[in-house]
Amino acid sequence: MPRFLVHIHTGPADPNKATLGCLVALTAAQKGHDVTLFLAGDGVHLLAPAHAGIEGQGTGRLSDHLTALAEAGARFRVSGLSAKARGYDEGLLEGHPAEFAMPETLIDLAHAADTVLCY
């Protein structure tokens, strides 16, 4: 089964790009691919409840994508450094199949992936 890494570093300020990344990750998961979503930079905001309602034009609602990704078995990795710099702690991960990861994890995931997509 092909492995996809979808790296989202875009935050809620650009809802079209952020939700597009999630939609693409979900599409890969629904096709049966092994998917890891790595959120870094402003992308860490996407897990915060305050931003669950964002919706892109033609790219869907963030909360729907995150729920469907979790149900499809996608793994979520969140940059611990990005989260800390933006004032988040472990509470950010609550309700999501997510864990904090460091830059070396992103490198390892990219190296192991068959396809890497960045948004």
Biopython code that builds the backbone (N, CA, C, O; Angstrom):
import numpy as np
from Bio.PDB.StructureBuilder import StructureBuilder

atoms = [
    (1, "MET", "N", (0.849, -1.175, 0.000)),
    (1, "MET", "CA", (0.000, 0.000, 0.000)),
    (1, "MET", "C", (0.898, 1.242, 0.000)),
    (1, "MET", "O", (1.755, 1.375, 0.873)),
    (2, "PRO", "N", (0.718, 2.136, -0.948)),
    (2, "PRO", "CA", (1.549, 3.353, -1.002)),
    (2, "PRO", "C", (1.373, 4.221, 0.245)),
    (2, "PRO", "O", (0.285, 4.322, 0.812)),
    (3, "ARG", "N", (2.477, 4.838, 0.647)),
    (3, "ARG", "CA", (2.481, 5.716, 1.822)),
    (3, "ARG", "C", (2.510, 7.173, 1.371)),
    (3, "ARG", "O", (3.359, 7.578, 0.577)),
    (4, "PHE", "N", (1.574, 7.943, 1.890)),
    (4, "PHE", "CA", (1.483, 9.370, 1.612)),
    (4, "PHE", "C", (1.798, 10.157, 2.872)),
    (4, "PHE", "O", (1.294, 9.849, 3.952)),
    (5, "LEU", "N", (2.629, 11.167, 2.728)),
    (5, "LEU", "CA", (2.869, 12.150, 3.780)),
    (5, "LEU", "C", (2.308, 13.462, 3.256)),
    (5, "LEU", "O", (2.722, 13.948, 2.203)),
    (6, "VAL", "N", (1.364, 14.032, 3.996)),
    (6, "VAL", "CA", (0.812, 15.333, 3.638)),
    (6, "VAL", "C", (1.236, 16.300, 4.729)),
    (6, "VAL", "O", (0.802, 16.198, 5.877)),
    (7, "HIS", "N", (2.092, 17.239, 4.351)),
    (7, "HIS", "CA", (2.679, 18.211, 5.275)),
    (7, "HIS", "C", (1.943, 19.532, 5.093)),
    (7, "HIS", "O", (2.036, 20.168, 4.043)),
    (8, "ILE", "N", (1.214, 19.937, 6.121)),
    (8, "ILE", "CA", (0.474, 21.199, 6.046)),
    (8, "ILE", "C", (1.111, 22.199, 6.995)),
    (8, "ILE", "O", (1.164, 21.984, 8.206)),
    (9, "HIS", "N", (1.592, 23.290, 6.428)),
    (9, "HIS", "CA", (2.190, 24.361, 7.237)),
    (9, "HIS", "C", (1.386, 25.646, 7.099)),
    (9, "HIS", "O", (1.768, 26.686, 7.635)),
    (10, "THR", "N", (0.279, 25.570, 6.384)),
    (10, "THR", "CA", (-0.624, 26.704, 6.204)),
    (10, "THR", "C", (-1.686, 26.665, 7.290)),
    (10, "THR", "O", (-2.237, 25.606, 7.592)),
    (11, "GLY", "N", (-1.970, 27.811, 7.872)),
    (11, "GLY", "CA", (-2.949, 27.882, 8.940)),
    (11, "GLY", "C", (-4.297, 28.410, 8.497)),
    (11, "GLY", "O", (-4.567, 28.522, 7.301)),
    (12, "PRO", "N", (-5.140, 28.733, 9.458)),
    (12, "PRO", "CA", (-6.508, 29.174, 9.169)),
    (12, "PRO", "C", (-6.596, 30.501, 8.416)),
    (12, "PRO", "O", (-7.667, 30.841, 7.914)),
    (13, "ALA", "N", (-5.523, 31.244, 8.325)),
    (13, "ALA", "CA", (-5.546, 32.498, 7.563)),
    (13, "ALA", "C", (-5.760, 32.231, 6.073)),
    (13, "ALA", "O", (-6.205, 33.119, 5.346)),
    (14, "ASP", "N", (-5.450, 31.032, 5.617)),
    (14, "ASP", "CA", (-5.678, 30.639, 4.213)),
    (14, "ASP", "C", (-6.515, 29.358, 4.223)),
    (14, "ASP", "O", (-5.993, 28.267, 3.998)),
    (15, "PRO", "N", (-7.823, 29.499, 4.487)),
    (15, "PRO", "CA", (-8.663, 28.305, 4.632)),
    (15, "PRO", "C", (-8.734, 27.435, 3.383)),
    (15, "PRO", "O", (-8.906, 26.221, 3.489)),
    (16, "ASN", "N", (-8.606, 28.030, 2.210)),
    (16, "ASN", "CA", (-8.656, 27.220, 0.987)),
    (16, "ASN", "C", (-7.481, 26.260, 0.917)),
    (16, "ASN", "O", (-7.658, 25.074, 0.637)),
    (17, "LYS", "N", (-6.293, 26.764, 1.167)),
    (17, "LYS", "CA", (-5.096, 25.925, 1.082)),
    (17, "LYS", "C", (-5.056, 24.899, 2.220)),
    (17, "LYS", "O", (-4.702, 23.740, 2.003)),
    (18, "ALA", "N", (-5.419, 25.326, 3.423)),
    (18, "ALA", "CA", (-5.393, 24.416, 4.577)),
    (18, "ALA", "C", (-6.380, 23.269, 4.401)),
    (18, "ALA", "O", (-6.044, 22.111, 4.650)),
    (19, "THR", "N", (-7.602, 23.592, 3.969)),
    (19, "THR", "CA", (-8.589, 22.524, 3.799)),
    (19, "THR", "C", (-8.302, 21.686, 2.565)),
    (19, "THR", "O", (-8.651, 20.506, 2.528)),
    (20, "LEU", "N", (-7.676, 22.272, 1.557)),
    (20, "LEU", "CA", (-7.288, 21.481, 0.382)),
    (20, "LEU", "C", (-6.299, 20.391, 0.784)),
    (20, "LEU", "O", (-6.421, 19.248, 0.344)),
    (21, "GLY", "N", (-5.324, 20.737, 1.615)),
    (21, "GLY", "CA", (-4.370, 19.736, 2.088)),
    (21, "GLY", "C", (-5.063, 18.602, 2.817)),
    (21, "GLY", "O", (-4.728, 17.433, 2.624)),
    (22, "CYS", "N", (-6.028, 18.948, 3.655)),
    (22, "CYS", "CA", (-6.769, 17.916, 4.382)),
    (22, "CYS", "C", (-7.632, 17.081, 3.445)),
    (22, "CYS", "O", (-7.742, 15.866, 3.610)),
    (23, "LEU", "N", (-8.245, 17.740, 2.458)),
    (23, "LEU", "CA", (-9.074, 17.019, 1.485)),
    (23, "LEU", "C", (-8.238, 16.036, 0.673)),
    (23, "LEU", "O", (-8.670, 14.908, 0.431)),
    (24, "VAL", "N", (-7.065, 16.447, 0.257)),
    (24, "VAL", "CA", (-6.187, 15.555, -0.506)),
    (24, "VAL", "C", (-5.746, 14.371, 0.366)),
    (24, "VAL", "O", (-5.733, 13.229, -0.094)),
    (25, "ALA", "N", (-5.391, 14.648, 1.613)),
    (25, "ALA", "CA", (-5.010, 13.570, 2.531)),
    (25, "ALA", "C", (-6.170, 12.595, 2.714)),
    (25, "ALA", "O", (-5.975, 11.380, 2.701)),
    (26, "LEU", "N", (-7.366, 13.128, 2.883)),
    (26, "LEU", "CA", (-8.544, 12.279, 3.050)),
    (26, "LEU", "C", (-8.806, 11.448, 1.800)),
    (26, "LEU", "O", (-9.140, 10.268, 1.902)),
    (27, "THR", "N", (-8.659, 12.040, 0.643)),
    (27, "THR", "CA", (-8.869, 11.316, -0.611)),
    (27, "THR", "C", (-7.901, 10.141, -0.717)),
    (27, "THR", "O", (-8.293, 9.045, -1.117)),
    (28, "ALA", "N", (-6.645, 10.369, -0.359)),
    (28, "ALA", "CA", (-5.659, 9.278, -0.374)),
    (28, "ALA", "C", (-6.055, 8.180, 0.610)),
    (28, "ALA", "O", (-5.963, 6.996, 0.287)),
    (29, "ALA", "N", (-6.494, 8.567, 1.805)),
    (29, "ALA", "CA", (-6.897, 7.577, 2.811)),
    (29, "ALA", "C", (-8.110, 6.777, 2.333)),
    (29, "ALA", "O", (-8.174, 5.563, 2.524)),
    (30, "GLN", "N", (-9.057, 7.456, 1.722)),
    (30, "GLN", "CA", (-10.260, 6.776, 1.238)),
    (30, "GLN", "C", (-9.958, 5.819, 0.084)),
    (30, "GLN", "O", (-10.713, 4.878, -0.161)),
    (31, "LYS", "N", (-8.860, 6.060, -0.617)),
    (31, "LYS", "CA", (-8.442, 5.147, -1.687)),
    (31, "LYS", "C", (-7.633, 3.969, -1.132)),
    (31, "LYS", "O", (-7.165, 3.119, -1.889)),
    (32, "GLY", "N", (-7.472, 3.928, 0.200)),
    (32, "GLY", "CA", (-6.789, 2.815, 0.835)),
    (32, "GLY", "C", (-5.310, 3.006, 1.075)),
    (32, "GLY", "O", (-4.622, 2.068, 1.476)),
    (33, "HIS", "N", (-4.810, 4.203, 0.839)),
    (33, "HIS", "CA", (-3.389, 4.465, 1.060)),
    (33, "HIS", "C", (-3.096, 4.710, 2.539)),
    (33, "HIS", "O", (-3.982, 5.100, 3.299)),
    (34, "ASP", "N", (-1.888, 4.486, 2.924)),
    (34, "ASP", "CA", (-1.392, 4.750, 4.274)),
    (34, "ASP", "C", (-1.066, 6.249, 4.328)),
    (34, "ASP", "O", (-0.202, 6.717, 3.587)),
    (35, "VAL", "N", (-1.750, 7.003, 5.197)),
    (35, "VAL", "CA", (-1.620, 8.460, 5.217)),
    (35, "VAL", "C", (-1.164, 8.958, 6.579)),
    (35, "VAL", "O", (-1.697, 8.570, 7.619)),
    (36, "THR", "N", (-0.161, 9.829, 6.541)),
    (36, "THR", "CA", (0.249, 10.576, 7.722)),
    (36, "THR", "C", (0.101, 12.052, 7.401)),
    (36, "THR", "O", (0.579, 12.527, 6.371)),
    (37, "LEU", "N", (-0.558, 12.765, 8.284)),
    (37, "LEU", "CA", (-0.731, 14.213, 8.178)),
    (37, "LEU", "C", (0.229, 14.851, 9.163)),
    (37, "LEU", "O", (0.147, 14.591, 10.363)),
    (38, "PHE", "N", (1.143, 15.685, 8.672)),
    (38, "PHE", "CA", (2.098, 16.361, 9.547)),
    (38, "PHE", "C", (1.772, 17.850, 9.526)),
    (38, "PHE", "O", (1.866, 18.503, 8.487)),
    (39, "LEU", "N", (1.387, 18.377, 10.686)),
    (39, "LEU", "CA", (1.050, 19.794, 10.818)),
    (39, "LEU", "C", (2.218, 20.531, 11.467)),
    (39, "LEU", "O", (2.692, 20.148, 12.536)),
    (40, "ALA", "N", (2.672, 21.588, 10.809)),
    (40, "ALA", "CA", (3.788, 22.378, 11.325)),
    (40, "ALA", "C", (3.521, 23.849, 11.034)),
    (40, "ALA", "O", (2.572, 24.185, 10.324)),
    (41, "GLY", "N", (4.354, 24.720, 11.579)),
    (41, "GLY", "CA", (4.164, 26.150, 11.370)),
    (41, "GLY", "C", (2.760, 26.537, 11.798)),
    (41, "GLY", "O", (2.255, 26.056, 12.812)),
    (42, "ASP", "N", (2.133, 27.410, 11.020)),
    (42, "ASP", "CA", (0.764, 27.828, 11.352)),
    (42, "ASP", "C", (-0.256, 26.713, 11.177)),
    (42, "ASP", "O", (-1.399, 26.844, 11.612)),
    (43, "GLY", "N", (0.145, 25.629, 10.549)),
    (43, "GLY", "CA", (-0.745, 24.482, 10.396)),
    (43, "GLY", "C", (-1.154, 23.859, 11.726)),
    (43, "GLY", "O", (-2.182, 23.184, 11.791)),
    (44, "VAL", "N", (-0.377, 24.066, 12.784)),
    (44, "VAL", "CA", (-0.754, 23.497, 14.082)),
    (44, "VAL", "C", (-2.068, 24.088, 14.582)),
    (44, "VAL", "O", (-2.786, 23.439, 15.343)),
    (45, "HIS", "N", (-2.389, 25.308, 14.165)),
    (45, "HIS", "CA", (-3.652, 25.932, 14.567)),
    (45, "HIS", "C", (-4.862, 25.125, 14.106)),
    (45, "HIS", "O", (-5.942, 25.252, 14.682)),
    (46, "LEU", "N", (-4.697, 24.304, 13.084)),
    (46, "LEU", "CA", (-5.829, 23.577, 12.520)),
    (46, "LEU", "C", (-6.453, 22.595, 13.501)),
    (46, "LEU", "O", (-7.621, 22.237, 13.348)),
    (47, "LEU", "N", (-5.709, 22.155, 14.497)),
    (47, "LEU", "CA", (-6.275, 21.247, 15.497)),
    (47, "LEU", "C", (-6.966, 21.978, 16.640)),
    (47, "LEU", "O", (-7.661, 21.348, 17.437)),
    (48, "ALA", "N", (-6.793, 23.282, 16.738)),
    (48, "ALA", "CA", (-7.399, 24.052, 17.828)),
    (48, "ALA", "C", (-8.907, 24.165, 17.616)),
    (48, "ALA", "O", (-9.346, 24.482, 16.510)),
    (49, "PRO", "N", (-9.702, 23.914, 18.642)),
    (49, "PRO", "CA", (-11.156, 23.988, 18.504)),
    (49, "PRO", "C", (-11.655, 25.316, 17.928)),
    (49, "PRO", "O", (-12.679, 25.344, 17.245)),
    (50, "ALA", "N", (-10.964, 26.386, 18.188)),
    (50, "ALA", "CA", (-11.387, 27.700, 17.693)),
    (50, "ALA", "C", (-11.397, 27.774, 16.173)),
    (50, "ALA", "O", (-12.057, 28.641, 15.601)),
    (51, "HIS", "N", (-10.675, 26.877, 15.513)),
    (51, "HIS", "CA", (-10.571, 26.923, 14.059)),
    (51, "HIS", "C", (-11.291, 25.764, 13.368)),
    (51, "HIS", "O", (-11.198, 25.626, 12.149)),
    (52, "ALA", "N", (-12.000, 24.939, 14.117)),
    (52, "ALA", "CA", (-12.670, 23.767, 13.551)),
    (52, "ALA", "C", (-13.700, 24.144, 12.489)),
    (52, "ALA", "O", (-13.982, 23.340, 11.600)),
    (53, "GLY", "N", (-14.261, 25.335, 12.561)),
    (53, "GLY", "CA", (-15.309, 25.741, 11.647)),
    (53, "GLY", "C", (-14.831, 26.313, 10.327)),
    (53, "GLY", "O", (-15.653, 26.691, 9.492)),
    (54, "ILE", "N", (-13.512, 26.388, 10.111)),
    (54, "ILE", "CA", (-13.077, 26.983, 8.845)),
    (54, "ILE", "C", (-13.487, 26.096, 7.684)),
    (54, "ILE", "O", (-13.552, 24.871, 7.793)),
    (55, "GLU", "N", (-13.758, 26.751, 6.579)),
    (55, "GLU", "CA", (-14.199, 26.038, 5.390)),
    (55, "GLU", "C", (-13.601, 26.708, 4.164)),
    (55, "GLU", "O", (-13.615, 27.933, 4.039)),
    (56, "GLY", "N", (-13.087, 25.905, 3.280)),
    (56, "GLY", "CA", (-12.529, 26.429, 2.043)),
    (56, "GLY", "C", (-13.591, 26.503, 0.963)),
    (56, "GLY", "O", (-14.636, 25.860, 1.057)),
    (57, "GLN", "N", (-13.317, 27.281, -0.047)),
    (57, "GLN", "CA", (-14.234, 27.391, -1.176)),
    (57, "GLN", "C", (-14.044, 26.182, -2.082)),
    (57, "GLN", "O", (-13.075, 26.094, -2.836)),
    (58, "GLY", "N", (-14.976, 25.268, -1.994)),
    (58, "GLY", "CA", (-14.901, 24.058, -2.798)),
    (58, "GLY", "C", (-13.985, 22.988, -2.232)),
    (58, "GLY", "O", (-13.812, 21.935, -2.846)),
    (59, "THR", "N", (-13.395, 23.242, -1.071)),
    (59, "THR", "CA", (-12.474, 22.267, -0.482)),
    (59, "THR", "C", (-12.987, 21.703, 0.838)),
    (59, "THR", "O", (-12.304, 20.896, 1.467)),
    (60, "GLY", "N", (-14.163, 22.110, 1.261)),
    (60, "GLY", "CA", (-14.801, 21.498, 2.417)),
    (60, "GLY", "C", (-14.500, 22.125, 3.761)),
    (60, "GLY", "O", (-13.743, 23.088, 3.886)),
    (61, "ARG", "N", (-15.131, 21.530, 4.759)),
    (61, "ARG", "CA", (-15.037, 22.006, 6.137)),
    (61, "ARG", "C", (-13.923, 21.246, 6.861)),
    (61, "ARG", "O", (-13.858, 20.018, 6.802)),
    (62, "LEU", "N", (-13.066, 21.974, 7.530)),
    (62, "LEU", "CA", (-11.918, 21.395, 8.227)),
    (62, "LEU", "C", (-12.335, 20.303, 9.201)),
    (62, "LEU", "O", (-11.769, 19.211, 9.177)),
    (63, "SER", "N", (-13.311, 20.576, 10.053)),
    (63, "SER", "CA", (-13.689, 19.589, 11.069)),
    (63, "SER", "C", (-14.167, 18.282, 10.439)),
    (63, "SER", "O", (-13.898, 17.203, 10.967)),
    (64, "ASP", "N", (-14.874, 18.374, 9.316)),
    (64, "ASP", "CA", (-15.328, 17.155, 8.630)),
    (64, "ASP", "C", (-14.132, 16.344, 8.130)),
    (64, "ASP", "O", (-14.099, 15.120, 8.262)),
    (65, "HIS", "N", (-13.158, 17.039, 7.556)),
    (65, "HIS", "CA", (-11.969, 16.346, 7.038)),
    (65, "HIS", "C", (-11.182, 15.683, 8.165)),
    (65, "HIS", "O", (-10.761, 14.533, 8.035)),
    (66, "LEU", "N", (-10.981, 16.396, 9.263)),
    (66, "LEU", "CA", (-10.193, 15.835, 10.366)),
    (66, "LEU", "C", (-10.872, 14.603, 10.958)),
    (66, "LEU", "O", (-10.217, 13.606, 11.262)),
    (67, "THR", "N", (-12.189, 14.686, 11.117)),
    (67, "THR", "CA", (-12.938, 13.530, 11.639)),
    (67, "THR", "C", (-12.835, 12.342, 10.690)),
    (67, "THR", "O", (-12.580, 11.217, 11.120)),
    (68, "ALA", "N", (-13.033, 12.593, 9.412)),
    (68, "ALA", "CA", (-12.977, 11.502, 8.425)),
    (68, "ALA", "C", (-11.570, 10.919, 8.322)),
    (68, "ALA", "O", (-11.414, 9.710, 8.149)),
    (69, "LEU", "N", (-10.549, 11.764, 8.425)),
    (69, "LEU", "CA", (-9.169, 11.258, 8.407)),
    (69, "LEU", "C", (-8.921, 10.330, 9.590)),
    (69, "LEU", "O", (-8.321, 9.267, 9.435)),
    (70, "ALA", "N", (-9.380, 10.730, 10.765)),
    (70, "ALA", "CA", (-9.211, 9.882, 11.950)),
    (70, "ALA", "C", (-9.939, 8.556, 11.764)),
    (70, "ALA", "O", (-9.402, 7.495, 12.082)),
    (71, "GLU", "N", (-11.164, 8.622, 11.246)),
    (71, "GLU", "CA", (-11.949, 7.404, 11.026)),
    (71, "GLU", "C", (-11.318, 6.489, 9.980)),
    (71, "GLU", "O", (-11.490, 5.271, 10.028)),
    (72, "ALA", "N", (-10.593, 7.078, 9.040)),
    (72, "ALA", "CA", (-9.934, 6.299, 7.984)),
    (72, "ALA", "C", (-8.587, 5.735, 8.435)),
    (72, "ALA", "O", (-7.930, 5.017, 7.682)),
    (73, "GLY", "N", (-8.178, 6.058, 9.655)),
    (73, "GLY", "CA", (-6.933, 5.507, 10.181)),
    (73, "GLY", "C", (-5.689, 6.331, 9.901)),
    (73, "GLY", "O", (-4.573, 5.861, 10.120)),
    (74, "ALA", "N", (-5.864, 7.550, 9.421)),
    (74, "ALA", "CA", (-4.693, 8.406, 9.187)),
    (74, "ALA", "C", (-4.035, 8.748, 10.523)),
    (74, "ALA", "O", (-4.698, 8.860, 11.554)),
    (75, "ARG", "N", (-2.733, 8.908, 10.473)),
    (75, "ARG", "CA", (-1.974, 9.317, 11.656)),
    (75, "ARG", "C", (-1.710, 10.813, 11.574)),
    (75, "ARG", "O", (-1.449, 11.347, 10.495)),
    (76, "PHE", "N", (-1.779, 11.485, 12.714)),
    (76, "PHE", "CA", (-1.526, 12.915, 12.780)),
    (76, "PHE", "C", (-0.247, 13.132, 13.581)),
    (76, "PHE", "O", (-0.101, 12.615, 14.688)),
    (77, "ARG", "N", (0.661, 13.889, 13.018)),
    (77, "ARG", "CA", (1.860, 14.321, 13.739)),
    (77, "ARG", "C", (1.836, 15.842, 13.739)),
    (77, "ARG", "O", (1.511, 16.476, 12.735)),
    (78, "VAL", "N", (2.183, 16.409, 14.877)),
    (78, "VAL", "CA", (2.124, 17.858, 15.063)),
    (78, "VAL", "C", (3.490, 18.325, 15.536)),
    (78, "VAL", "O", (4.040, 17.784, 16.495)),
    (79, "SER", "N", (4.031, 19.319, 14.871)),
    (79, "SER", "CA", (5.321, 19.851, 15.284)),
    (79, "SER", "C", (5.233, 20.387, 16.709)),
    (79, "SER", "O", (4.505, 21.339, 16.988)),
    (80, "GLY", "N", (5.982, 19.761, 17.591)),
    (80, "GLY", "CA", (6.006, 20.214, 18.973)),
    (80, "GLY", "C", (6.616, 21.606, 19.103)),
    (80, "GLY", "O", (6.184, 22.405, 19.935)),
    (81, "LEU", "N", (7.611, 21.889, 18.285)),
    (81, "LEU", "CA", (8.248, 23.206, 18.326)),
    (81, "LEU", "C", (7.293, 24.293, 17.833)),
    (81, "LEU", "O", (7.208, 25.367, 18.428)),
    (82, "SER", "N", (6.576, 24.011, 16.747)),
    (82, "SER", "CA", (5.613, 24.986, 16.223)),
    (82, "SER", "C", (4.475, 25.217, 17.217)),
    (82, "SER", "O", (4.042, 26.350, 17.431)),
    (83, "ALA", "N", (4.001, 24.127, 17.818)),
    (83, "ALA", "CA", (2.907, 24.245, 18.784)),
    (83, "ALA", "C", (3.334, 25.079, 19.991)),
    (83, "ALA", "O", (2.613, 25.979, 20.420)),
    (84, "LYS", "N", (4.495, 24.775, 20.525)),
    (84, "LYS", "CA", (4.986, 25.506, 21.698)),
    (84, "LYS", "C", (5.174, 26.988, 21.370)),
    (84, "LYS", "O", (4.821, 27.850, 22.176)),
    (85, "ALA", "N", (5.722, 27.285, 20.204)),
    (85, "ALA", "CA", (5.954, 28.676, 19.807)),
    (85, "ALA", "C", (4.644, 29.445, 19.660)),
    (85, "ALA", "O", (4.632, 30.673, 19.741)),
    (86, "ARG", "N", (3.541, 28.726, 19.446)),
    (86, "ARG", "CA", (2.245, 29.366, 19.271)),
    (86, "ARG", "C", (1.362, 29.237, 20.507)),
    (86, "ARG", "O", (0.164, 29.517, 20.457)),
    (87, "GLY", "N", (1.962, 28.810, 21.616)),
    (87, "GLY", "CA", (1.269, 28.780, 22.902)),
    (87, "GLY", "C", (0.427, 27.557, 23.184)),
    (87, "GLY", "O", (-0.407, 27.587, 24.088)),
    (88, "TYR", "N", (0.618, 26.480, 22.438)),
    (88, "TYR", "CA", (-0.168, 25.264, 22.665)),
    (88, "TYR", "C", (0.600, 24.280, 23.532)),
    (88, "TYR", "O", (1.831, 24.256, 23.551)),
    (89, "ASP", "N", (-0.173, 23.465, 24.251)),
    (89, "ASP", "CA", (0.393, 22.372, 25.027)),
    (89, "ASP", "C", (-0.313, 21.087, 24.612)),
    (89, "ASP", "O", (-0.937, 21.045, 23.551)),
    (90, "GLU", "N", (-0.226, 20.044, 25.425)),
    (90, "GLU", "CA", (-0.826, 18.738, 25.109)),
    (90, "GLU", "C", (-2.327, 18.825, 24.835)),
    (90, "GLU", "O", (-2.880, 17.973, 24.140)),
    (91, "GLY", "N", (-2.980, 19.840, 25.373)),
    (91, "GLY", "CA", (-4.409, 20.009, 25.163)),
    (91, "GLY", "C", (-4.779, 20.128, 23.688)),
    (91, "GLY", "O", (-5.901, 19.799, 23.304)),
    (92, "LEU", "N", (-3.856, 20.590, 22.866)),
    (92, "LEU", "CA", (-4.102, 20.718, 21.431)),
    (92, "LEU", "C", (-4.420, 19.373, 20.789)),
    (92, "LEU", "O", (-5.171, 19.303, 19.817)),
    (93, "LEU", "N", (-3.846, 18.312, 21.336)),
    (93, "LEU", "CA", (-3.987, 16.980, 20.744)),
    (93, "LEU", "C", (-5.276, 16.273, 21.147)),
    (93, "LEU", "O", (-5.653, 15.277, 20.529)),
    (94, "GLU", "N", (-5.954, 16.775, 22.175)),
    (94, "GLU", "CA", (-7.149, 16.109, 22.692)),
    (94, "GLU", "C", (-8.219, 15.976, 21.615)),
    (94, "GLU", "O", (-8.527, 16.924, 20.893)),
    (95, "GLY", "N", (-8.766, 14.787, 21.532)),
    (95, "GLY", "CA", (-9.824, 14.521, 20.576)),
    (95, "GLY", "C", (-9.331, 14.176, 19.186)),
    (95, "GLY", "O", (-10.135, 13.985, 18.274)),
    (96, "HIS", "N", (-8.021, 14.094, 19.009)),
    (96, "HIS", "CA", (-7.433, 13.767, 17.710)),
    (96, "HIS", "C", (-6.447, 12.611, 17.886)),
    (96, "HIS", "O", (-5.811, 12.500, 18.934)),
    (97, "PRO", "N", (-6.314, 11.752, 16.876)),
    (97, "PRO", "CA", (-5.306, 10.686, 16.945)),
    (97, "PRO", "C", (-3.938, 11.281, 16.600)),
    (97, "PRO", "O", (-3.338, 10.952, 15.577)),
    (98, "ALA", "N", (-3.470, 12.151, 17.470)),
    (98, "ALA", "CA", (-2.272, 12.945, 17.161)),
    (98, "ALA", "C", (-1.228, 12.820, 18.258)),
    (98, "ALA", "O", (-1.527, 12.510, 19.411)),
    (99, "GLU", "N", (0.008, 13.075, 17.849)),
    (99, "GLU", "CA", (1.100, 13.155, 18.811)),
    (99, "GLU", "C", (2.088, 14.204, 18.329)),
    (99, "GLU", "O", (2.200, 14.481, 17.135)),
    (100, "PHE", "N", (2.798, 14.778, 19.288)),
    (100, "PHE", "CA", (3.817, 15.752, 18.937)),
    (100, "PHE", "C", (5.020, 15.048, 18.323)),
    (100, "PHE", "O", (5.343, 13.916, 18.684)),
    (101, "ALA", "N", (5.671, 15.725, 17.403)),
    (101, "ALA", "CA", (6.845, 15.177, 16.736)),
    (101, "ALA", "C", (7.849, 16.302, 16.503)),
    (101, "ALA", "O", (7.496, 17.481, 16.474)),
    (102, "MET", "N", (9.077, 15.914, 16.342)),
    (102, "MET", "CA", (10.159, 16.867, 16.120)),
    (102, "MET", "C", (10.554, 16.850, 14.637)),
    (102, "MET", "O", (10.099, 15.988, 13.885)),
    (103, "PRO", "N", (11.398, 17.799, 14.217)),
    (103, "PRO", "CA", (11.780, 17.860, 12.799)),
    (103, "PRO", "C", (12.360, 16.563, 12.250)),
    (103, "PRO", "O", (12.129, 16.232, 11.086)),
    (104, "GLU", "N", (13.102, 15.828, 13.056)),
    (104, "GLU", "CA", (13.676, 14.577, 12.544)),
    (104, "GLU", "C", (12.590, 13.570, 12.174)),
    (104, "GLU", "O", (12.792, 12.735, 11.292)),
    (105, "THR", "N", (11.441, 13.646, 12.844)),
    (105, "THR", "CA", (10.327, 12.771, 12.489)),
    (105, "THR", "C", (9.794, 13.124, 11.106)),
    (105, "THR", "O", (9.477, 12.238, 10.313)),
    (106, "LEU", "N", (9.695, 14.411, 10.822)),
    (106, "LEU", "CA", (9.253, 14.840, 9.491)),
    (106, "LEU", "C", (10.204, 14.321, 8.417)),
    (106, "LEU", "O", (9.769, 13.850, 7.367)),
    (107, "ILE", "N", (11.491, 14.410, 8.685)),
    (107, "ILE", "CA", (12.489, 13.916, 7.723)),
    (107, "ILE", "C", (12.343, 12.416, 7.539)),
    (107, "ILE", "O", (12.365, 11.925, 6.410)),
    (108, "ASP", "N", (12.194, 11.688, 8.629)),
    (108, "ASP", "CA", (12.038, 10.229, 8.539)),
    (108, "ASP", "C", (10.770, 9.851, 7.780)),
    (108, "ASP", "O", (10.786, 8.940, 6.952)),
    (109, "LEU", "N", (9.671, 10.552, 8.063)),
    (109, "LEU", "CA", (8.415, 10.258, 7.362)),
    (109, "LEU", "C", (8.532, 10.559, 5.870)),
    (109, "LEU", "O", (8.037, 9.798, 5.038)),
    (110, "ALA", "N", (9.184, 11.664, 5.536)),
    (110, "ALA", "CA", (9.361, 12.017, 4.125)),
    (110, "ALA", "C", (10.231, 10.983, 3.413)),
    (110, "ALA", "O", (9.967, 10.619, 2.267)),
    (111, "HIS", "N", (11.255, 10.523, 4.096)),
    (111, "HIS", "CA", (12.156, 9.530, 3.506)),
    (111, "HIS", "C", (11.422, 8.214, 3.258)),
    (111, "HIS", "O", (11.665, 7.546, 2.252)),
    (112, "ALA", "N", (10.528, 7.842, 4.171)),
    (112, "ALA", "CA", (9.819, 6.565, 4.055)),
    (112, "ALA", "C", (8.609, 6.621, 3.121)),
    (112, "ALA", "O", (8.124, 5.586, 2.665)),
    (113, "ALA", "N", (8.126, 7.825, 2.841)),
    (113, "ALA", "CA", (6.900, 7.966, 2.043)),
    (113, "ALA", "C", (7.165, 7.703, 0.561)),
    (113, "ALA", "O", (8.260, 7.940, 0.051)),
    (114, "ASP", "N", (6.141, 7.213, -0.099)),
    (114, "ASP", "CA", (6.189, 7.077, -1.548)),
    (114, "ASP", "C", (5.868, 8.419, -2.212)),
    (114, "ASP", "O", (6.375, 8.740, -3.287)),
    (115, "THR", "N", (5.009, 9.193, -1.538)),
    (115, "THR", "CA", (4.590, 10.493, -2.056)),
    (115, "THR", "C", (4.521, 11.490, -0.912)),
    (115, "THR", "O", (3.963, 11.200, 0.146)),
    (116, "VAL", "N", (5.098, 12.677, -1.134)),
    (116, "VAL", "CA", (5.034, 13.760, -0.150)),
    (116, "VAL", "C", (4.360, 14.942, -0.827)),
    (116, "VAL", "O", (4.768, 15.379, -1.903)),
    (117, "LEU", "N", (3.325, 15.448, -0.180)),
    (117, "LEU", "CA", (2.596, 16.623, -0.661)),
    (117, "LEU", "C", (2.630, 17.697, 0.411)),
    (117, "LEU", "O", (2.473, 17.398, 1.595)),
    (118, "CYS", "N", (2.833, 18.938, 0.012)),
    (118, "CYS", "CA", (2.943, 20.048, 0.972)),
    (118, "CYS", "C", (1.931, 21.135, 0.651)),
    (118, "CYS", "O", (1.733, 21.508, -0.505)),
    (119, "TYR", "N", (1.303, 21.627, 1.695)),
    (119, "TYR", "CA", (0.312, 22.696, 1.558)),
    (119, "TYR", "C", (0.569, 23.761, 2.607)),
    (119, "TYR", "O", (-0.154, 24.755, 2.667)),
]
sb = StructureBuilder()
sb.init_structure("model")
sb.init_model(0)
sb.init_chain("A")
sb.init_seg("    ")
for serial, (resi, resn, name, xyz) in enumerate(atoms, 1):
    if name == "N":
        sb.init_residue(resn, " ", resi, " ")
    sb.init_atom(name, np.array(xyz, "f"), 0.0, 1.0, " ", f" {name:<3s}", serial, name[0])
structure = sb.get_structure()
